[in-house]
């Protein structure tokens, strides 16, 4: 009897082992919140298989298994979505299976997958999403989704059949594979099969992974695998994840020069920059009275920047790397960056300039493997100095610059007939983006502060301050300026407010002049008066974006970025009431480093207090080692805003 029961138990045990679901076994052994503290969802595996054809068309199969760790994680996978553009990609959800923690397996009906327009803002190119509803899950449950895709993420020209899924640079393949995640990943696998006839180059950035190369059935097979991927801890103002996180770039394009010639050719063949009599007439009108070459370029750049509305709608042929025709852009007066760039190329050529489009990546780095790491299009023009000059009509509406210095230290790629290598925009000198406030004031014995100050700014500092006017209705201009000044004191009385030139006139830097009176500005006691000079109080802080950096952080692990390089100069002369002695005066500050420098302090004499501050922020994109000097410069400027002056006075009555 005993042997019989044991025999039955062993038989059942081996039967269960033999036919056990390997996925369920994997789920059970994958871990829980104790193994992944702070995580809501675990990606047990993410496997992608890519089969590339001779045309460059790729067939992609992906399988991902998620395990719910917390109720918040369940919410994350209650629906699963895939984005695609039907002009250039096909997506199908092949399978979705729920594995309940009690062992139940539920296969969802993929016929109920929803296909709907993707949410959009300002760009309406017909992007769509496929979504499958997973429903309510509990911690310990898991869901596996299999997806098939063919095509790519950028649209070129519409065609029937599979031809529309072939990448723009026909016959070539590239991919940018991100190996980072907001959720922990036990294993991420990527495999690609590419015809032996193609030359392949790849590189793993920002870390290491397992890589294998093989040949099978006439194709080169490359596999890449990373394990135990953890979430990157964000740092304020850090660079894009693609600049610091593990990723793979792979491409069959031989070099950037080939890419440049292709980009030139595809637009010339399409006729993107052909002028029309109407365009020629407008160009002549714009250039009437132009003083010189740069004046002509400036006029045309600002006309396109200011007169073409940024709004992308699906216009049929000509999305992606092919720029819409000048005739279409001139008629519609709206479009995205490539439409504005193309319109400027068309008008520059109509004016007799040599001009071409260029591709760039706003917000992150472009790496050396020639994959399509672009999200922005700009214009270049060769001038009489025989050099190509960058112009960006998308980023300079109502800005004195022709190329936004918010794009310094940024890679770009020109589309030239002779081809061009990848390039990088240089540092823009901080003095080209000065922010200056100069003030004169008088502190009365009763604590009233009365005076005036003048703000002037140039470059990107000018753009920020000018934006207070040109990005709002004229009827609100006074109230916007007053709101900024009221931050100093709600009791301030503005006696005179002068904007100088029309903010829509780019001929001179922006200027704001204010005369004011602030009753009770200083704290007056029986023996002391306590105050801070008005100019030190972070007036128009939005023009000094470095002040939004927290200085408590002593070190940084990753590079970081500010809006632009910048020179800040603050000066105020305060006439003081009679006093016996200085109780407290903030010490002078001096620092210099690779990221920033600062010189500042007070001078007393002849009944006057003079404040001088000079801060130089030397870059837009900074390395971690730049943080110490950057932080010190910000902290020094904050010190003069936060630490008041204390004087012991006489004759207070």
C-alpha positions in Angstrom: 0.0 0.0 0.0 2.8 2.4 0.9 4.8 1.6 -2.2 1.7 2.0 -4.3 1.0 5.6 -3.0 4.7 6.5 -3.4 4.6 5.2 -6.9 1.6 7.3 -7.7 3.2 10.4 -6.2 6.4 9.9 -8.2 4.4 9.3 -11.4 2.4 12.5 -10.8 5.5 14.5 -9.9 7.4 13.4 -13.1 4.3 14.0 -15.2 4.0 17.6 -13.9 7.7 18.2 -14.4 7.5 16.9 -17.9 4.6 18.9 -19.0 5.0 22.0 -16.8 4.7 25.4 -18.7 8.3 26.8 -18.9 6.9 30.4 -18.9 5.0 29.9 -15.7 8.1 28.3 -14.1 10.1 31.4 -15.3 7.6 33.7 -13.8 7.7 32.0 -10.4 11.5 32.1 -10.3 11.8 35.7 -11.5 11.4 37.4 -8.1 9.1 39.9 -6.4 9.3 43.2 -4.6 11.9 41.9 -2.2 14.2 41.3 -5.1 13.3 44.6 -6.9 12.6 47.1 -4.1 10.8 50.2 -5.4 9.8 48.6 -8.7 6.2 48.2 -9.8 6.7 46.1 -12.8 9.4 43.6 -13.9 10.2 42.8 -17.5 11.3 39.1 -17.4 12.4 39.1 -21.0 12.2 41.4 -24.0 13.1 39.5 -27.2 13.3 41.1 -30.7 14.1 39.2 -33.9 14.7 41.2 -37.1 15.0 39.7 -40.6 16.3 42.2 -43.1 15.6 41.8 -46.8 17.8 42.9 -49.8 15.6 46.0 -50.3 16.2 47.1 -46.7 12.7 46.1 -45.7 12.7 44.5 -42.2 10.4 42.0 -40.6 10.4 42.4 -36.8 9.0 40.0 -34.2 9.0 41.0 -30.5 7.9 39.0 -27.5 7.8 40.6 -24.0 6.9 39.1 -20.7 5.9 41.4 -17.9 5.4 40.5 -14.2 3.2 42.7 -12.0 4.9 43.5 -8.7 2.5 46.1 -7.2 -1.0 47.5 -8.0 0.7 50.4 -9.7 2.5 47.9 -12.0 -0.8 46.3 -12.8 -2.1 49.7 -13.9 0.9 50.1 -16.2 0.0 47.0 -18.2 -3.7 47.2 -18.0 -3.5 48.2 -21.7 -0.5 47.7 -24.0 0.0 50.0 -26.9 2.2 50.1 -30.1 2.7 53.3 -32.0 3.1 53.3 -35.8 2.7 55.4 -38.9 0.6 53.5 -41.5 2.4 55.3 -44.3 5.6 53.5 -43.4 4.9 50.7 -41.0 2.6 47.8 -40.4 2.0 46.5 -36.8 0.1 43.4 -35.7 -0.4 42.2 -32.2 -0.1 38.4 -32.7 -0.7 37.1 -29.2 -1.5 38.2 -25.7 -1.5 35.8 -22.8 -2.2 36.4 -19.1 -0.5 34.0 -16.5 -2.4 34.3 -13.2 -0.4 33.6 -10.1 -2.7 30.7 -9.2 -1.7 28.9 -12.4 -4.6 29.9 -14.7 -3.7 30.8 -18.2 -5.9 33.2 -20.2 -5.3 33.8 -23.9 -6.8 37.1 -25.0 -8.7 37.5 -28.3 -6.4 39.5 -30.6 -9.3 40.2 -32.9 -10.4 42.7 -30.3 -7.3 44.8 -30.7 -8.1 48.5 -31.2 -6.6 50.6 -33.9 -7.1 54.3 -33.5 -5.5 57.7 -34.2 -2.6 58.4 -31.8 -2.9 61.5 -29.6 -1.2 64.4 -31.3 -0.2 68.0 -30.7 0.9 70.3 -33.4 1.9 67.5 -35.7 -0.9 65.5 -37.3 0.6 63.1 -39.8 -1.8 60.2 -39.3 0.2 58.4 -36.6 -1.8 55.6 -35.1 -1.8 53.2 -32.1 -2.7 49.6 -31.7 -3.9 48.7 -28.3 -5.0 45.6 -26.5 -6.8 45.7 -23.2 -5.3 43.4 -20.7 -7.7 44.2 -17.9 -7.2 44.0 -14.1 -4.2 42.1 -12.9 -2.9 41.4 -9.4 0.7 41.4 -8.0 2.2 38.1 -9.1 0.3 37.9 -12.3 2.2 38.2 -15.6 1.3 39.0 -19.2 3.1 38.1 -22.4 2.6 40.0 -25.7 3.9 39.1 -29.1 4.0 41.7 -31.8 4.9 41.7 -35.5 6.1 44.8 -37.4 7.4 45.6 -40.8 8.6 49.0 -42.0 10.3 51.9 -40.2 9.5 55.0 -38.2 10.0 57.8 -40.8 7.7 58.2 -43.8 9.1 59.2 -47.2 6.8 58.8 -50.2 3.6 56.8 -50.3 3.4 53.7 -52.5 1.3 50.6 -52.7 2.3 47.2 -51.4 5.4 46.5 -49.3 7.4 49.2 -51.1 6.1 51.8 -48.7 7.7 49.9 -45.8 11.2 50.0 -47.4 13.4 52.5 -45.6 14.0 55.9 -47.3 17.7 55.0 -48.1 16.6 52.0 -50.2 18.7 48.9 -49.8 20.0 50.0 -46.4 19.0 49.1 -42.9 19.6 50.8 -39.6 18.3 50.4 -36.1 18.7 52.3 -32.8 18.0 49.9 -30.0 17.6 51.2 -26.4 18.7 48.9 -23.7 17.4 51.1 -20.8 14.1 50.9 -19.1 12.0 52.6 -16.5 11.3 49.1 -15.1 13.9 46.5 -14.2 14.6 44.0 -17.0 16.0 40.6 -16.3 17.0 40.0 -20.0 16.8 42.0 -23.2 17.7 40.2 -26.4 18.1 41.6 -29.9 18.9 39.6 -33.0 19.2 40.8 -36.6 19.8 38.8 -39.8 21.2 40.9 -42.7 22.1 39.6 -46.2 25.7 38.7 -46.6 26.0 41.2 -49.5 25.7 44.2 -47.1 28.4 45.8 -45.1 27.4 46.1 -41.5 28.8 48.3 -38.8 27.6 48.5 -35.2 28.6 49.9 -31.9 27.4 49.4 -28.3 27.4 52.7 -26.4 27.5 53.6 -22.7 28.1 50.1 -21.3 28.6 46.5 -22.3 26.5 43.6 -23.4 27.0 40.1 -24.8 27.6 40.1 -28.6 27.8 37.3 -31.1 28.3 37.2 -34.8 27.5 34.2 -37.1 26.5 33.4 -40.7 23.5 31.2 -41.5 21.5 30.6 -44.7 23.2 33.4 -46.6 22.8 36.0 -43.9 25.0 37.6 -41.3 23.4 37.0 -37.8 24.2 39.5 -35.0 22.8 39.0 -31.5 23.0 41.4 -28.6 22.0 40.6 -25.0 22.0 42.5 -21.8 20.9 41.2 -18.4 19.8 42.7 -15.1 19.0 46.2 -16.5 18.1 48.6 -13.7 16.4 52.0 -13.8 18.7 54.9 -14.2 18.3 57.4 -11.4 17.4 60.7 -12.9 19.4 63.9 -12.1 17.8 67.3 -12.6 18.7 68.9 -15.9 20.6 65.8 -17.0 21.2 65.2 -20.7 19.0 62.8 -22.7 19.0 59.1 -21.7 20.3 58.2 -25.1 23.5 60.1 -24.3 24.3 58.1 -21.1 22.3 54.8 -21.1 23.2 51.5 -22.8 22.2 51.4 -26.4 23.0 49.7 -29.7 23.5 51.4 -33.1 23.7 49.3 -36.2 23.7 50.3 -39.9 24.5 49.2 -43.4 25.1 52.7 -44.6 28.9 53.0 -45.3 29.5 56.5 -43.9 28.0 59.9 -43.2 29.2 61.2 -46.6 27.0 58.7 -48.4 24.1 59.7 -46.2 24.7 63.3 -47.0 24.7 62.7 -50.8 21.5 60.6 -50.5 19.7 63.4 -48.5 20.8 65.9 -51.1 19.7 63.7 -54.0 16.3 62.7 -52.7 15.2 66.3 -52.3 16.7 67.5 -55.5 15.0 64.6 -57.4 11.7 65.5 -55.8 12.0 69.1 -56.7 11.6 70.4 -53.1 13.2 73.8 -53.8 11.9 74.9 -57.1 10.7 78.5 -57.0 7.6 80.0 -58.6 6.8 83.5 -59.9 4.9 84.2 -56.7 7.9 83.2 -54.5 10.3 85.3 -56.7 8.0 88.3 -56.3 7.9 87.9 -52.5 11.7 87.5 -52.2 12.2 90.7 -54.2 9.8 92.5 -51.9 11.6 91.2 -48.8 15.0 92.2 -50.1 14.2 95.6 -51.3 16.6 98.0 -49.6 18.8 95.2 -48.1 22.1 96.6 -47.1 24.4 93.6 -47.6 24.6 89.9 -47.8 23.9 89.2 -44.1 21.0 91.7 -44.1 19.5 89.7 -47.0 19.9 86.4 -45.3 18.5 87.8 -42.1 15.5 89.2 -43.8 14.6 86.0 -45.5 15.3 83.9 -42.4 13.1 86.0 -40.2 10.3 86.2 -42.8 10.1 82.4 -42.9 10.5 82.2 -39.1 7.8 84.7 -38.4 5.3 84.0 -41.2 5.1 80.2 -41.3 3.0 78.8 -38.5 4.4 75.6 -36.9 1.7 73.0 -37.5 2.2 69.6 -39.2 -0.7 68.1 -41.1 -0.6 65.1 -43.4 -0.1 66.4 -47.0 0.3 63.1 -48.8 3.6 62.8 -50.6 6.6 64.3 -49.0 6.7 63.4 -45.3 9.9 62.4 -43.5 13.2 63.0 -45.2 11.6 64.4 -48.4 10.9 68.1 -47.9 7.6 69.5 -49.3 7.8 71.7 -52.3 8.4 75.4 -51.9 5.2 76.1 -53.8 3.2 74.1 -51.2 4.9 75.7 -48.3 4.5 79.2 -49.6 0.8 78.6 -50.3 -0.1 76.9 -47.0 2.2 79.1 -44.8 2.4 76.3 -42.2 4.4 73.1 -41.6 7.0 71.6 -39.3 10.7 72.2 -39.1 11.5 70.6 -42.5 8.9 72.7 -44.2 10.3 75.9 -42.7 13.8 74.8 -43.6 12.8 73.9 -47.1 10.9 77.2 -47.6 14.1 79.1 -46.6 16.2 77.0 -48.9 13.8 77.9 -51.7 13.8 81.6 -51.0 17.6 81.8 -50.6 18.1 80.1 -53.9 15.6 82.4 -55.5 17.7 85.3 -54.1 20.9 83.8 -55.7 22.4 82.1 -52.7 23.7 78.5 -52.6 21.6 76.8 -50.0 20.7 73.2 -48.8 18.9 71.5 -46.0 20.6 69.9 -43.0 19.5 67.3 -40.4 20.1 67.6 -36.7 19.1 66.1 -33.4 17.7 68.7 -30.9 18.1 67.5 -27.3 20.6 64.7 -27.6 23.8 63.5 -29.2 24.3 61.9 -32.7 26.8 59.1 -32.5 29.2 58.1 -35.2 27.4 55.1 -36.6 25.4 56.5 -39.6 21.9 55.6 -38.4 19.1 58.1 -38.7 19.4 59.9 -35.3 17.5 63.0 -36.3 14.5 64.8 -35.2 15.0 68.3 -36.7 15.7 70.0 -40.0 17.5 73.3 -40.6 19.0 75.3 -43.4 22.6 76.0 -44.5 23.8 78.8 -46.8 27.2 79.2 -48.4 28.1 82.9 -48.2 30.9 85.0 -49.7 33.4 83.8 -47.1 33.0 80.4 -48.7 31.7 78.9 -45.5 28.4 77.2 -44.7 26.3 79.1 -42.2 23.6 77.5 -40.2 20.1 79.0 -40.2 17.1 77.8 -38.2 13.7 79.4 -39.1 11.9 77.0 -36.7 13.8 78.2 -33.6 14.2 81.9 -34.3 10.7 83.4 -34.6 11.0 86.9 -33.0 14.6 86.2 -32.0 17.6 88.3 -33.1 19.7 85.3 -33.9 19.5 83.5 -37.2 20.7 80.2 -35.7 19.5 79.5 -32.2 22.4 79.2 -29.7 20.1 76.9 -27.7 21.5 74.4 -30.4 25.2 74.9 -29.6 27.2 71.8 -29.0 24.7 69.9 -31.2 25.5 67.6 -34.1 24.2 68.3 -37.6 24.5 66.7 -41.0 24.4 68.7 -44.2 22.8 67.3 -47.4 25.5 68.3 -50.0 26.1 67.1 -53.6 29.7 66.3 -52.7 28.8 64.7 -49.4 29.7 65.9 -45.8 30.7 64.3 -42.6 28.9 64.7 -39.3 29.6 68.0 -37.7 29.0 69.8 -34.3 28.0 73.4 -33.7 30.6 75.3 -31.7 30.3 76.9 -28.3 28.6 80.3 -28.4 30.5 83.0 -26.4 28.7 83.9 -23.2 29.1 87.6 -24.0 26.9 87.0 -27.0 24.1 86.2 -24.6 24.5 88.9 -21.9 21.8 89.7 -19.3 22.5 93.1 -17.7 20.6 95.0 -15.1 21.9 98.4 -13.9 20.2 100.3 -11.2 20.4 103.5 -9.1 18.3 103.8 -5.9 18.0 105.6 -2.6 17.1 104.1 0.7 15.2 106.5 3.0 15.4 106.3 6.8 11.8 105.0 7.0 12.6 102.0 4.9 11.3 103.3 1.6 13.3 102.4 -1.5 13.1 104.6 -4.5 15.0 104.2 -7.8 15.2 102.9 -11.3 16.8 100.1 -13.2 17.4 99.2 -16.8 17.5 95.7 -18.2 19.2 94.9 -21.5 19.8 91.5 -23.0 21.2 89.9 -26.2 21.2 86.6 -28.0 19.2 83.9 -26.1 18.9 86.1 -23.1 17.2 88.7 -25.4 15.0 85.9 -26.8 13.7 85.0 -23.3 12.9 88.6 -22.3 11.5 89.5 -25.7 9.3 86.4 -25.5 7.4 88.1 -22.7 6.1 90.5 -25.3 6.0 88.6 -28.6 4.4 85.5 -27.2 1.5 87.3 -25.6 -1.1 89.8 -26.5 -0.1 93.5 -26.5 -2.8 94.2 -24.0 -1.1 92.0 -21.5 2.4 93.5 -21.8 2.2 95.9 -18.9 0.7 93.3 -16.6 3.3 90.7 -17.4 6.1 93.1 -16.6 4.4 94.3 -13.5 3.9 90.7 -12.3 7.7 90.2 -12.6 8.4 93.3 -10.6 5.8 92.6 -8.0 7.8 89.5 -7.0 10.3 91.9 -5.4 7.5 93.5 -3.2 3.7 93.4 -3.5 3.8 97.0 -2.3 5.9 98.3 -5.2 4.6 101.4 -7.0 5.7 101.5 -10.6 6.2 105.2 -11.5 7.4 104.7 -15.1 7.7 101.7 -17.4 9.5 101.9 -20.8 10.0 99.1 -23.3 12.3 101.0 -25.6 11.9 99.9 -29.2 8.9 97.9 -30.5 9.6 94.3 -29.4 8.9 93.1 -32.9 11.8 95.2 -34.2 15.0 93.1 -34.1 17.4 96.0 -34.9 18.4 96.5 -31.3 18.7 94.4 -28.2 15.6 94.3 -25.9 15.4 96.9 -23.2 13.1 97.5 -20.2 13.4 100.5 -18.0 11.5 100.9 -14.7 11.2 103.7 -12.2 9.7 102.6 -8.9 9.0 103.4 -5.3 8.6 100.7 -2.5 7.3 102.0 0.8 8.4 99.8 3.7 10.9 97.9 1.6 13.6 97.7 4.2 13.0 96.3 7.7 13.6 99.2 10.1 14.0 98.6 13.9 14.9 101.0 16.7 18.6 100.7 15.8 19.0 98.9 12.5 17.9 98.9 8.9 17.9 95.6 7.0 17.6 95.4 3.2 18.8 93.8 0.0 19.5 95.9 -3.2 16.6 95.5 -5.7 18.9 94.4 -8.5 20.2 91.5 -6.5 16.8 90.0 -6.0 16.6 87.8 -9.1 14.7 90.3 -11.2 13.3 88.6 -14.4 14.6 85.3 -13.2 13.4 83.6 -16.3 16.2 85.2 -18.2 18.7 83.5 -15.9 17.8 79.8 -16.2 20.9 78.8 -14.2 19.1 80.0 -11.1 16.6 77.1 -11.4 19.4 74.7 -10.6 19.4 73.3 -7.0 22.9 73.8 -5.5 22.4 71.3 -2.6 23.7 68.5 -4.9 27.5 68.3 -4.4 28.4 66.0 -7.3 26.9 64.7 -10.5 27.2 61.4 -12.2 26.0 62.5 -15.7 26.4 65.5 -17.9 23.8 68.2 -17.6 22.6 71.1 -19.7 21.3 74.6 -19.4 19.4 76.7 -21.9 22.4 78.5 -23.3 25.8 79.9 -22.4 25.4 83.2 -20.7 27.0 86.4 -19.2 25.2 88.0 -16.3 26.1 91.4 -15.1 24.3 93.1 -12.2 25.1 96.5 -10.8 23.3 98.9 -8.4 24.3 102.0 -6.6 22.3 102.7 -3.5 22.3 106.0 -1.7 22.1 105.2 2.1 20.7 107.1 5.0 23.2 108.1 7.7 24.4 105.1 9.7 26.9 104.5 12.5 28.3 101.1 11.4 27.9 98.1 9.2 26.6 95.2 11.2 26.6 92.7 8.3 27.7 92.9 4.7 28.0 89.7 2.6 31.6 88.8 1.8 33.0 89.2 -1.7 32.9 86.1 -3.9 35.4 84.9 -6.5 35.5 81.6 -8.3 36.5 80.2 -11.7 36.4 76.8 -13.3 35.7 74.9 -16.5 31.9 75.4 -16.2 31.5 78.9 -14.8 33.1 81.8 -13.1 31.8 84.5 -10.6 33.0 87.8 -9.3 30.9 89.8 -6.9 30.7 91.9 -3.9 29.8 95.2 -2.2 31.8 98.5 -2.0 30.9 101.2 0.6 31.9 104.8 0.4 30.6 108.4 0.5 27.2 107.4 1.7 26.7 104.9 -1.1 26.7 101.2 -1.4 27.7 99.7 -4.8 26.8 96.1 -5.8 28.7 94.4 -8.6 28.1 90.8 -9.8 29.5 89.1 -12.9 28.7 85.5 -13.6 29.9 83.7 -16.7 28.3 80.4 -17.7 30.5 78.9 -20.4 28.5 76.2 -22.1 25.1 74.8 -22.9 26.1 71.1 -22.3 28.3 70.5 -19.3 30.3 67.5 -18.1 30.0 66.2 -14.5 33.4 67.8 -13.6 31.9 71.2 -14.6 29.3 71.0 -11.9 31.5 72.3 -9.0 32.3 75.7 -10.7 28.7 75.9 -12.1 27.2 75.2 -8.7 29.5 77.7 -7.0 28.6 80.5 -9.4 24.9 79.9 -8.9 25.3 79.7 -5.1 27.2 83.0 -5.1 24.5 84.8 -7.0 21.9 83.3 -4.7 23.9 84.5 -1.7 23.6 88.2 -2.7 19.8 87.7 -3.2 19.2 85.9 0.1 21.7 87.5 2.6 20.6 91.1 3.5 22.7 94.0 4.5 22.3 95.2 8.1 23.2 98.8 9.1 23.1 100.4 12.5 21.6 103.8 11.9 21.2 107.1 13.8 18.5 109.7 14.0 15.9 107.1 13.2 13.2 109.5 14.4 
